[in-house]
């Protein structure tokens, strides 16, 4: 009995992303969307950056700041914190910042949520944990965040063991007050104890944040957000 040969299906090539590729955000997103699970890349200033594996030091430095942002979200209706989320930032920008804090659109925020559940536009506050990515975070990413309208930017620089804080509206680097506390302007009441953050010291971090949340400035900010929500359709 003769055997019938069957044509094997033709393999479909999956496009790849490589560091240094130049493309628009739309092109990048199409290719990135088809990439294997676990693959991580960003588009910064129209250039692709494929991420290196993250070290333990990066991961452990991430947790204290994410705890502060989530606590702030929990006491500030209308604010959303996010972790390693793709941001459709602009024509040549699609980063995946370590952390962001944004005002939700129905509360007057400047970013939107797409039908496919991406953040489109600039969050008001972005933070990066910088180790192997230090040069990118302090230059290419900072430039893109400035270009597309992020208001404030915090870089936890692990090599220097210091925080770098930028007001991107004026393109200035800011310094904490004499007590070492970073009082974030875009989110009143978000007080970050610099040394406590670098030391992963919960006992120093949380009381300072609680002091910020108890201020009149934070109360006024919550009222402002509620007013914006009341005006929304």
RAHU-V576847 format. One record per residue. N is the residue number from 1. RES is the residue in one small letter. NEAR is the number of other ideal C-beta (glycine too) atoms within 10 Angstrom. Layout:
BEGIN
((N:RES:NEAR) (N:RES:NEAR))
END
This chain:
BEGIN
((1:x:3) (2:x:4) (3:x:5) (4:x:5) (5:x:6) (6:x:6) (7:x:5) (8:x:6) (9:x:6) (10:x:6) (11:x:6) (12:x:6) (13:x:6) (14:x:9) (15:x:10) (16:x:12) (17:x:20) (18:x:9) (19:x:12) (20:x:9) (21:x:17) (22:x:12) (23:x:17) (24:x:15) (25:x:17) (26:x:10) (27:x:15) (28:x:22) (29:x:17) (30:x:12) (31:x:17) (32:x:20) (33:x:9) (34:x:13) (35:x:15) (36:x:6) (37:x:4) (38:x:5) (39:x:12) (40:x:16) (41:x:20) (42:x:26) (43:x:30) (44:x:21) (45:x:15) (46:x:17) (47:x:17) (48:x:20) (49:x:22) (50:x:15) (51:x:15) (52:x:12) (53:x:7) (54:x:16) (55:x:12) (56:x:7) (57:x:12) (58:x:18) (59:x:10) (60:x:12) (61:x:20) (62:x:19) (63:x:12) (64:x:21) (65:x:22) (66:x:17) (67:x:16) (68:x:26) (69:x:25) (70:x:15) (71:x:17) (72:x:23) (73:x:17) (74:x:11) (75:x:15) (76:x:22) (77:x:12) (78:x:20) (79:x:23) (80:x:20) (81:x:23) (82:x:20) (83:x:14) (84:x:14) (85:x:18) (86:x:20) (87:x:25) (88:x:20) (89:x:27) (90:x:19) (91:x:12) (92:x:18) (93:x:24) (94:x:24) (95:x:25) (96:x:17) (97:x:25) (98:x:25) (99:x:23) (100:x:25) (101:x:25) (102:x:30) (103:x:23) (104:x:18) (105:x:17) (106:x:14) (107:x:21) (108:x:15) (109:x:21) (110:x:14) (111:x:22) (112:x:13) (113:x:16) (114:x:10) (115:x:5) (116:x:9) (117:x:8) (118:x:15) (119:x:22) (120:x:14) (121:x:19) (122:x:25) (123:x:28) (124:x:20) (125:x:26) (126:x:28) (127:x:27) (128:x:25) (129:x:25) (130:x:22) (131:x:17) (132:x:16) (133:x:20) (134:x:17) (135:x:10) (136:x:18) (137:x:26) (138:x:18) (139:x:12) (140:x:18) (141:x:25) (142:x:22) (143:x:15) (144:x:23) (145:x:26) (146:x:18) (147:x:16) (148:x:18) (149:x:16) (150:x:29) (151:x:21) (152:x:23) (153:x:23) (154:x:22) (155:x:24) (156:x:26) (157:x:18) (158:x:18) (159:x:9) (160:x:12) (161:x:10) (162:x:13) (163:x:21) (164:x:18) (165:x:21) (166:x:21) (167:x:15) (168:x:21) (169:x:13) (170:x:9) (171:x:10) (172:x:10) (173:x:13) (174:x:17) (175:x:11) (176:x:16) (177:x:9) (178:x:6) (179:x:10) (180:x:16) (181:x:17) (182:x:20) (183:x:19) (184:x:23) (185:x:16) (186:x:18) (187:x:24) (188:x:20) (189:x:23) (190:x:24) (191:x:25) (192:x:26) (193:x:24) (194:x:20) (195:x:15) (196:x:21) (197:x:21) (198:x:17) (199:x:14) (200:x:14) (201:x:13) (202:x:12) (203:x:8) (204:x:16) (205:x:23) (206:x:16) (207:x:13) (208:x:21) (209:x:23) (210:x:13) (211:x:14) (212:x:23) (213:x:20) (214:x:11) (215:x:14) (216:x:9) (217:x:14) (218:x:20) (219:x:13) (220:x:12) (221:x:20) (222:x:18) (223:x:10) (224:x:15) (225:x:20) (226:x:12) (227:x:11) (228:x:17) (229:x:14) (230:x:8) (231:x:9) (232:x:10) (233:x:3))
END
